[in-house]
Amino acid sequence: MAITIPDEMNAIVLDEPGGPNVLHLGKVPTPTPKPGEILVRVEASGVNRPDIMQRKGLYPPPPGASPLLGLEIAGTVVAHGSPVAGTDFPAIGSKVCALTNGGGYADYCAVPASQSLPWPEHYDAVKAAAIPETFFTVWSNLFTTADLKKGETVLIHGGAGGIGTAAIQIAKAMGAIPLTTVSDPEKGELCEKLGAIVINYKTDDFVEKTLEYTDGKGVDVILDIIGGPYFSRNLKSLAMDGRLVIIAFQGGAKAEDVSLTRLMTKRLHVTGTALRPRSTEYKGAVAQALKSHIWPLLNTGVLEPIIHTTFPLAEAAEAHRLMESSSHSGKIILTHPDQN
Ligand SMILES: NC(=O)c1ccc[n+]([C@@H]2O[C@H](COP(=O)([O-])OP(=O)(O)OC[C@H]3O[C@@H](n4cnc5c(N)ncnc54)[C@H](OP(=O)(O)O)[C@@H]3O)[C@@H](O)[C@H]2O)c1
């Protein structure tokens, strides 16, 4: 049966940067897949902190990317762009989840085929959409950038968030020992269940606790989302040859009171990365690593995305309000209307 693709589609649009109120359902042209891309009829899409930043006008899409929000989707492949050497297209009609370059909050999304993966076995759209952004980010940072190894310790800040719940599970599954920071006992309980040693950063000093749990040695790797206010304390929490990877600065981008002596005497490595502007080739390589190392664990239920709740696409503003309240644990997913 031929698939009819409309010229126009529903999407969450924003007329100007601002609070959640600027998000509303509108009509925009349906994207056409470029060479090497697939067009996916979106059934669910994930909400991520970078979407909040983009909505506020603080995280503009990279050149050439869709101006629409939405960094991850799950749905059905409905069209292929022209072929590109070395890129395999998933079949028309197959179910995929994908890391997008933007444009997930819409009926249709064009994504590089190499950034898509099949739904894990027995998954539905909601569970499949909860994987790409966090799993690609965590894999890329913990294993490519920080070279986290089996038996090493890793401190994951914000353990109950989307990134945090994925990072704890992936680190543990790969044989590392995850420690994590949370703001309350309920979030702590969830992270403990996922396999982390939990530190309540509201009631305890995370530096003291990290050193206590590692017999004074410090952790081998830190995945940080807080930035400036944690920088100096992160350096104190690292072991010799420790690696600090900063993927966000929710607390601010300026670090003060930094001891370079600590950096030198402990031979520390400090870096930061953003996944979205990286090349299609890089993201495709991460997809392949996930397929080899992580997909078998998703297929057998060893790993599972933690889903806090879902909202219909039209209620994207509500989903953003919830994320900004930080009262969620795990992922917030938008469900898209059935377009059959
Ligand atoms: N660089 C990249 O490529 C990249 C890619 C994706 C995401 N990110 C970044 O990663 C971060 C997490 O994204 P997400 O989608 O997982 O968001 P999320 O689900 O909202 O998680 C953020 C978490 O931060 C925690 N938090 C807030 N203040 C904290 C503090 N002072 N110490 C420790 N934890 C704290 C919150 O929980 P509590 O209630 O426990 O504080 C919350 O669980 C965001 O900043 C996002 O921009 C970066």
PDBQT file of the ligand as one rigid body, heavy atoms in Angstrom, charges set to zero:
ROOT
HETATM    1  N1  LIG A 401      26.352  18.085  26.157  1.00  0.00    +0.000 N 
HETATM    2  C1  LIG A 401      25.463  17.286  25.610  1.00  0.00    +0.000 C 
HETATM    3  O1  LIG A 401      25.662  16.732  24.530  1.00  0.00    +0.000 OA
HETATM    4  C2  LIG A 401      24.160  17.042  26.325  1.00  0.00    +0.000 A 
HETATM    5  C3  LIG A 401      23.202  16.160  25.773  1.00  0.00    +0.000 A 
HETATM    6  C4  LIG A 401      22.020  15.929  26.487  1.00  0.00    +0.000 A 
HETATM    7  C5  LIG A 401      21.811  16.565  27.710  1.00  0.00    +0.000 A 
HETATM    8  N2  LIG A 401      22.762  17.418  28.177  1.00  0.00    +0.000 N 
HETATM    9  C6  LIG A 401      22.568  18.108  29.476  1.00  0.00    +0.000 C 
HETATM   10  O2  LIG A 401      22.465  17.135  30.485  1.00  0.00    +0.000 OA
HETATM   11  C7  LIG A 401      21.686  17.649  31.555  1.00  0.00    +0.000 C 
HETATM   12  C8  LIG A 401      20.648  16.628  31.976  1.00  0.00    +0.000 C 
HETATM   13  O3  LIG A 401      19.684  16.516  30.933  1.00  0.00    +0.000 OA
HETATM   14  P1  LIG A 401      18.359  15.687  31.170  1.00  0.00    +0.000 P 
HETATM   15  O4  LIG A 401      17.599  15.737  29.898  1.00  0.00    +0.000 OA
HETATM   16  O5  LIG A 401      18.701  14.395  31.803  1.00  0.00    +0.000 OA
HETATM   17  O6  LIG A 401      17.597  16.637  32.242  1.00  0.00    +0.000 OA
HETATM   18  P2  LIG A 401      16.751  16.246  33.507  1.00  0.00    +0.000 P 
HETATM   19  O7  LIG A 401      16.011  14.973  33.280  1.00  0.00    +0.000 OA
HETATM   20  O8  LIG A 401      15.944  17.438  33.858  1.00  0.00    +0.000 OA
HETATM   21  O9  LIG A 401      17.840  15.997  34.642  1.00  0.00    +0.000 OA
HETATM   22  C9  LIG A 401      18.528  17.054  35.257  1.00  0.00    +0.000 C 
HETATM   23  C10 LIG A 401      18.843  16.637  36.678  1.00  0.00    +0.000 C 
HETATM   24  O10 LIG A 401      19.696  17.594  37.280  1.00  0.00    +0.000 OA
HETATM   25  C11 LIG A 401      19.543  17.418  38.681  1.00  0.00    +0.000 C 
HETATM   26  N3  LIG A 401      20.162  18.538  39.399  1.00  0.00    +0.000 N 
HETATM   27  C12 LIG A 401      19.782  19.833  39.437  1.00  0.00    +0.000 A 
HETATM   28  N4  LIG A 401      20.627  20.548  40.206  1.00  0.00    +0.000 NA
HETATM   29  C13 LIG A 401      21.560  19.680  40.673  1.00  0.00    +0.000 A 
HETATM   30  C14 LIG A 401      22.713  19.805  41.514  1.00  0.00    +0.000 A 
HETATM   31  N5  LIG A 401      23.057  20.996  42.040  1.00  0.00    +0.000 N 
HETATM   32  N6  LIG A 401      23.475  18.700  41.757  1.00  0.00    +0.000 NA
HETATM   33  C15 LIG A 401      23.141  17.507  41.210  1.00  0.00    +0.000 A 
HETATM   34  N7  LIG A 401      22.056  17.324  40.416  1.00  0.00    +0.000 NA
HETATM   35  C16 LIG A 401      21.284  18.387  40.153  1.00  0.00    +0.000 A 
HETATM   36  C17 LIG A 401      18.019  17.304  38.841  1.00  0.00    +0.000 C 
HETATM   37  O11 LIG A 401      17.639  16.461  39.910  1.00  0.00    +0.000 OA
HETATM   38  P3  LIG A 401      17.651  16.806  41.466  1.00  0.00    +0.000 P 
HETATM   39  O12 LIG A 401      16.244  17.095  41.890  1.00  0.00    +0.000 OA
HETATM   40  O13 LIG A 401      18.186  15.564  42.078  1.00  0.00    +0.000 OA
HETATM   41  O14 LIG A 401      18.529  18.001  41.654  1.00  0.00    +0.000 OA
HETATM   42  C18 LIG A 401      17.628  16.536  37.576  1.00  0.00    +0.000 C 
HETATM   43  O15 LIG A 401      17.397  15.163  37.829  1.00  0.00    +0.000 OA
HETATM   44  C19 LIG A 401      21.059  18.958  31.059  1.00  0.00    +0.000 C 
HETATM   45  O16 LIG A 401      21.744  20.040  31.618  1.00  0.00    +0.000 OA
HETATM   46  C20 LIG A 401      21.270  18.891  29.555  1.00  0.00    +0.000 C 
HETATM   47  O17 LIG A 401      21.362  20.180  28.971  1.00  0.00    +0.000 OA
HETATM   48  C21 LIG A 401      23.919  17.661  27.530  1.00  0.00    +0.000 A 
ENDROOT
TORSDOF 0
